[in-house]
Amino acid sequence: MTESVAAETQNQTASPSISTPPQNTSALILLQRYGLVILFALVVLAFSWMLPDSFATLLNFRNITGNQSVLAIVTLAAIIPLICGHFDLSVGANLGVCSIATASLLSAYSAPLPVAALGGIALGALIGLCNGLLIAKLGVNALITTLGVATALTGLTTLYTGGLSIITGIPDLLTDFGTSAWFGLPCTLYVLALVAVFVWYLLEHTPWGRELHAVGANPLAARLVGIDVERTVWKSFVVSGALVGLAGVLQVARQGGGNPQVGLSFMMPALSAAFLGATSIHPGRFNVPGTILAVFFLATSVSGLALAGVDNWVESLFNGAALVLAVGISTVLGRRLSGS
C-alpha cells in the first residue's frame, strides 16, 4: 500500500503538465465569453461602413436603444424564473395586459399617473404570483401553465378592448418621457440601466439570488440544504411579473397608448435574447450583461438589415438563426474545453 501511494505521488509530481491547461485553453475561454461582443462590434462596423448616412447616425442609435429598452427589461424579467429552471411563456401576454391596464386607468378612469403606473406593475406581479403558485404549489408544468395563462390573458385583453388600441387620455408627461432624451440618450434607457443594476445585484449579491441558482442547478440538493424551493420558485415569478409590469408602463410611454396586440411581439424575442445572452460573458448561465448584450446585438443587426432594404420577415429568421448559431458555437467550445 505504501509503495503504491508513493508511486502515485511520484507520478503526480513528475508530471505537472497533466494538470496544466494547454496554452490555447485561455484563448478558447476568452472567445467563448466575449465572442458575441466581438461579433457585435464587427456588425456595427460593417453596417456603419455600408450605410454611413442611415445606420451610423445618432437618430438610429436613439431609435434602437429607445425601442429595445422595453424588450430588454422583459428579457431580464424572463431570466429570473429561467435561472431556477422554469420557463415563463406568458411574459409577452403579461406585458400586453399591463400596458392595457395602465392605459385604461389613465384614459377611462382618469387615475393619477403614479397610481396607474403602480397598478400596471402590481397587475404584472399578481399574474406572476398566479403562475408561481400553480407551478410551485400545485406542481403543474411551467411550460403548460405559462402557455395557458398567456392564452387566457390574450383572450381577456381582446375581450376588454374589442381589439382596439387605447390612445386617448394618456398624459403628455408619460408620452414625453417615452420619447424624450436626457443628455442625448433615451429616457427609457436610464430606466433599463436601473433595472439591470437591480437584477444584477439581486441575482449575484443576495442570499435569494444564490438560492435561485441553487434551485436551478439541483432542486433536490437545494431542498436538502434547507432552501424552501417552492417559495423561491413562486417569488421568482412574482419579481419577474413586476418587472414585466414596469415594461408595460414604459410601452405605453413609448407608444402613446395601449395596444392589445403588442404582447405577441415580445415573447419570442425575449426568450431568444435570454438564451443567446447565456452563451456570452458567463457562458452556460443566464446573466445580466450577456442578456443586455444579446438584446442590442439582435436589434442592431435587424436594424442594419432593414435599412439595407431587406424584407421584414428577416427579423424572425435572423433571431432564430443567431440563437441556434450562438448556442452551437458555445457547445463546440465547451466540448473542446472539457476535452482538453
C-alpha positions in Angstrom: 0.0 0.0 0.0 2.8 2.4 0.9 4.6 1.6 -2.3 1.6 2.3 -4.4 0.9 5.6 -2.7 4.5 6.6 -3.1 4.4 5.7 -6.8 1.2 7.6 -7.3 2.7 10.7 -5.6 5.9 10.4 -7.7 3.8 10.2 -10.9 1.8 13.3 -9.9 4.9 15.3 -9.0 6.8 14.1 -12.1 4.0 15.1 -14.5 2.8 18.6 -13.6 1.9 19.2 -17.2 -1.1 16.9 -16.8 -2.9 19.4 -14.6 -1.7 22.4 -16.6 -4.2 23.5 -19.2 -3.0 23.9 -22.8 -1.9 27.3 -23.9 -4.9 27.7 -26.2 -7.4 27.0 -23.4 -7.3 30.6 -22.2 -7.9 31.8 -25.8 -10.9 29.5 -26.1 -12.3 30.7 -22.8 -12.0 34.3 -23.9 -13.6 33.5 -27.3 -16.4 31.7 -25.6 -17.0 34.6 -23.2 -16.5 37.5 -25.5 -17.3 36.1 -28.9 -20.7 37.8 -29.0 -19.0 41.1 -28.1 -16.6 40.8 -31.0 -19.4 39.8 -33.4 -21.4 42.8 -32.2 -18.5 45.1 -32.9 -18.0 43.6 -36.3 -21.7 44.0 -37.2 -21.7 47.7 -36.1 -18.5 48.4 -38.1 -19.8 46.6 -41.2 -23.2 48.4 -41.3 -21.6 51.7 -40.4 -19.3 51.3 -43.4 -22.1 50.1 -45.7 -24.8 52.6 -44.6 -23.0 55.7 -43.2 -25.9 58.0 -43.9 -28.6 55.9 -42.3 -27.2 53.3 -39.9 -24.3 55.3 -38.4 -26.4 58.2 -37.2 -27.4 59.4 -33.7 -31.1 59.1 -34.7 -30.7 55.4 -35.5 -28.8 54.9 -32.2 -31.6 56.6 -30.3 -34.2 54.6 -32.1 -32.5 51.3 -31.3 -31.8 52.0 -27.7 -35.2 53.5 -27.0 -37.2 50.8 -28.7 -35.3 47.9 -27.3 -35.2 49.2 -23.7 -38.7 47.7 -23.1 -37.7 44.4 -24.6 -34.5 44.3 -22.6 -36.5 44.8 -19.3 -38.9 41.9 -20.4 -35.8 39.7 -21.1 -34.3 40.5 -17.8 -37.6 39.6 -16.2 -37.7 36.3 -18.1 -34.2 35.1 -17.0 -35.2 35.2 -13.3 -37.5 32.1 -13.4 -35.2 30.6 -16.0 -32.4 30.7 -13.5 -34.3 28.5 -11.2 -35.2 26.1 -14.0 -38.6 27.3 -15.2 -39.8 28.9 -18.5 -42.3 31.8 -18.5 -44.1 31.9 -21.8 -46.5 34.5 -20.5 -44.1 37.4 -20.4 -45.4 38.8 -23.7 -49.1 38.5 -22.8 -48.4 39.8 -19.3 -46.8 42.9 -20.8 -49.8 43.4 -23.1 -52.3 43.2 -20.2 -50.3 45.5 -18.0 -49.9 48.1 -20.8 -53.7 48.0 -21.4 -54.4 48.2 -17.7 -52.1 51.2 -17.3 -53.6 53.0 -20.4 -57.2 52.1 -19.2 -56.6 53.5 -15.7 -55.3 56.8 -17.3 -57.9 57.0 -20.1 -61.2 55.5 -18.7 -60.7 56.2 -15.0 -58.6 59.4 -15.1 -56.3 57.9 -12.5 -53.2 59.9 -11.5 -50.1 58.8 -13.3 -48.3 57.2 -10.3 -51.5 55.2 -9.4 -51.8 54.0 -13.0 -48.1 53.0 -13.2 -48.2 51.2 -9.8 -51.4 49.5 -11.0 -49.7 48.1 -14.0 -46.7 46.9 -12.0 -49.0 45.3 -9.4 -51.0 43.6 -12.0 -47.8 42.1 -13.5 -46.7 40.9 -10.1 -50.2 39.4 -9.5 -50.0 37.4 -12.7 -46.6 36.3 -11.8 -47.9 35.1 -8.4 -50.6 33.1 -10.1 -48.0 31.5 -12.3 -45.7 30.8 -9.4 -48.3 29.3 -7.2 -49.6 27.0 -9.9 -46.1 25.8 -10.6 -44.5 25.7 -7.2 -47.5 24.7 -5.0 -49.5 22.5 -7.4 -46.6 21.2 -9.3 -48.1 22.0 -12.8 -45.5 22.0 -15.6 -44.2 25.6 -16.1 -44.5 25.4 -19.9 -48.1 24.3 -19.8 -49.0 26.8 -17.0 -47.5 29.9 -18.5 -48.7 29.0 -22.1 -52.2 28.6 -20.7 -52.0 31.8 -18.8 -50.7 33.6 -21.8 -53.6 32.3 -24.0 -56.1 33.3 -21.3 -54.6 36.8 -20.9 -54.6 37.4 -24.7 -58.3 36.4 -24.8 -59.2 38.7 -21.8 -57.3 41.6 -23.4 -59.2 41.2 -26.7 -62.5 40.9 -24.7 -61.8 44.1 -22.8 -60.6 46.2 -25.7 -62.5 44.7 -28.5 -59.2 44.6 -30.4 -58.9 48.4 -30.4 -56.0 50.4 -29.0 -56.4 52.9 -26.1 -54.9 56.2 -27.4 -56.9 58.9 -25.7 -56.4 60.3 -22.2 -52.8 59.4 -22.0 -51.0 62.3 -20.2 -48.3 64.2 -22.0 -45.9 63.7 -19.1 -45.8 60.0 -19.8 -45.6 60.1 -23.5 -42.9 62.9 -23.3 -40.9 60.6 -21.1 -41.2 57.8 -23.5 -40.0 59.8 -26.5 -37.6 62.3 -24.9 -33.8 62.0 -24.3 -31.6 63.1 -21.4 -28.0 64.0 -22.4 -28.5 62.5 -25.8 -29.8 59.2 -24.5 -33.5 58.0 -24.5 -35.1 58.3 -21.1 -36.2 54.7 -21.2 -32.6 53.7 -21.4 -32.0 55.1 -18.0 -34.8 53.0 -16.6 -33.3 49.9 -18.2 -29.9 50.7 -16.6 -31.6 50.9 -13.2 -33.5 47.7 -13.7 -30.3 46.0 -15.0 -28.3 47.0 -11.9 -31.2 45.9 -9.7 -31.5 42.5 -11.3 -27.7 42.0 -11.3 -27.4 42.8 -7.6 -30.4 40.7 -6.8 -29.0 37.7 -8.7 -25.3 38.0 -7.8 -25.1 39.6 -4.4 -28.1 38.5 -2.3 -28.9 35.2 -0.5 -32.1 34.9 -2.5 -30.1 35.1 -5.8 -27.8 32.3 -4.6 -30.9 30.3 -3.7 -32.2 30.8 -7.2 -29.0 29.5 -8.8 -29.0 26.6 -6.3 -32.6 25.6 -7.1 -31.9 25.8 -10.8 -28.8 23.7 -10.5 -30.3 20.9 -8.4 -33.7 21.4 -6.7 -33.3 18.2 -4.6 -29.9 19.2 -3.3 -31.2 22.8 -2.6 -34.0 21.3 -0.6 -31.6 19.1 1.4 -29.5 22.1 2.5 -32.6 23.9 3.8 -33.8 26.1 0.9 -37.5 26.5 0.6 -37.7 25.5 -3.1 -41.4 26.3 -3.5 -41.1 29.8 -2.1 -38.0 30.5 -4.1 -39.8 29.5 -7.3 -43.0 31.4 -6.8 -41.1 34.5 -5.7 -39.1 34.4 -8.9 -42.3 34.6 -10.9 -43.6 37.5 -8.8 -40.4 39.5 -9.3 -40.4 38.7 -13.0 -44.1 39.7 -13.3 -43.5 43.0 -11.5 -40.6 43.8 -14.0 -42.9 42.9 -16.9 -45.5 45.3 -15.5 -42.9 48.1 -15.4 -42.1 47.3 -19.0 -45.8 47.5 -19.8 -45.9 51.0 -18.4 -42.9 52.0 -20.4 -44.5 50.5 -23.5 -47.5 52.9 -23.0 -45.0 55.7 -22.7 -43.2 54.7 -26.0 -46.4 54.1 -28.0 -48.5 56.8 -26.5 -51.3 54.3 -25.6 -52.1 50.6 -25.1 -52.1 48.2 -28.0 -53.9 44.9 -27.3 -51.7 43.1 -29.9 -48.3 44.3 -28.7 -47.7 41.4 -26.3 -47.4 38.8 -29.1 -44.3 40.5 -30.4 -42.3 40.3 -27.2 -42.3 36.6 -26.1 -40.1 35.0 -28.7 -37.5 37.9 -29.0 -37.3 38.0 -25.2 -36.6 34.2 -24.8 -34.2 34.2 -27.8 -32.2 37.0 -26.3 -32.2 35.3 -22.9 -30.7 32.1 -24.3 -28.4 34.0 -26.6 -27.2 36.0 -23.6 -26.5 32.8 -21.7 -23.8 32.0 -24.3 -21.8 35.1 -23.5 -19.9 36.8 -20.7 -20.7 34.0 -18.3 -21.3 31.1 -20.7 -23.7 28.4 -19.5 -25.7 30.6 -17.1 -28.2 33.3 -17.6 -26.6 36.6 -16.7 -27.5 40.3 -16.9 -24.6 41.6 -19.0 -24.9 38.8 -21.6 -28.7 39.4 -21.7 -28.3 43.1 -22.4 -25.7 42.4 -25.0 -27.8 39.9 -26.8 -30.9 42.2 -26.9 -28.9 45.0 -28.5 -26.9 42.7 -30.8 -30.1 41.3 -32.3 -31.7 44.7 -32.5 -28.7 46.4 -34.1 -28.3 43.6 -36.7 -32.0 43.6 -37.6 -31.9 47.4 -37.9 -28.9 47.3 -40.2 -30.6 44.7 -42.4 -33.8 46.7 -42.5 -32.0 49.9 -43.5 -30.2 47.9 -46.2 -33.6 47.1 -47.7 -34.2 43.5 -46.5 -37.8 42.5 -46.1 -39.5 42.4 -42.7 -39.6 38.6 -42.4 -35.8 38.6 -42.0 -36.2 39.7 -38.3 -37.7 36.3 -37.2 -35.2 34.4 -39.4 -32.2 36.3 -38.1 -33.3 36.0 -34.4 -33.7 32.2 -34.8 -30.6 31.7 -36.8 -28.4 33.8 -34.5 -29.7 31.9 -31.5 -29.0 28.5 -33.0 -25.6 29.6 -34.2 -24.5 31.1 -30.9 -25.7 28.1 -28.9 -23.9 25.8 -31.4 -20.6 27.7 -31.1 -20.9 27.8 -27.4 -21.5 24.0 -27.3 -18.5 23.3 -29.5 -16.2 25.5 -27.5 -17.4 23.9 -24.3 -16.7 20.4 -25.6 -13.2 21.4 -26.7 -12.5 23.0 -23.3 -13.8 20.0 -21.4 -11.9 17.6 -23.6 -8.6 19.5 -23.3 
